[in-house]
Amino acid sequence: MSEVRLSVEPRTEFGKGAARRTRRAGKIPAVLYGHGTDPRHLALPALEFARVVRENGSNAVLTLDVENSIELALTKTITVHPLKNYIEHVDLLVVKSGEKVTVDVRVVINGEPAPGGLVNQDLDALSIEVEALHIPEQVEVSIEGAEVGTQILASQVTLPAGATLLTDPEALVVAVSEPQAEAAEGTEGEAPAGEGEAEAAAE
């Protein structure tokens, strides 16, 4: 995943009123912390940050230009307004080149199963430990031509070189099963054995 550069500003005002003023100015209140440093209060450009998340996901490594000082950061938490759907606040974690971080990476299913197979995806993401500058946007699982009964576990998903799986290796990611609709249609409307004879005798 490529780095994304953002020019950010330090914040000197705090509290709800100050946060509202920051957002009205087209910026997002944020806090940068980690590596034993004091937390730094920042204002991120709202449109640029939203575009980064939309195009690269929340695992994008940010190159922050703070008053000509460069910091690498990973988005830790994004707080979104529950009704108005705008970003209220962001927590950023300082990272260093070569350092490994823990992230959740999206699982994408590719291909089509063998005829008659129904795909059930149990996990949408895997937790991995990976070098901060080599976080994948996603991991892919192919079910092309997979027969009914196929199960793919977390341990069977191919990860980037150097990445370590933290999700339970036995966790089911995707399974190919037989559709239940036909079996249900076969029994729909059928009376239990003997019921018809009982009703006829009662008449």
QUIZI-V745430 format. One record per helix or strand. SS is the DSSP state (helix for helix, strand for strand). FROM is the first residue (numbers start at 1). TO is the last residue. If there is no record, write none. Layout:
SS;FROM;TO / SS;FROM;TO
//
This chain:
strand;4;10 / helix;16;24 / strand;27;34 / strand;37;45 / helix;46;56 / strand;61;66 / strand;69;80 / strand;87;94 / strand;100;110 / strand;117;121 / strand;125;131 / helix;132;134 / strand;138;142 / strand;151;153 / helix;154;156 / strand;164;165 / strand;172;178 / helix;181;187 / helix;195;202
//
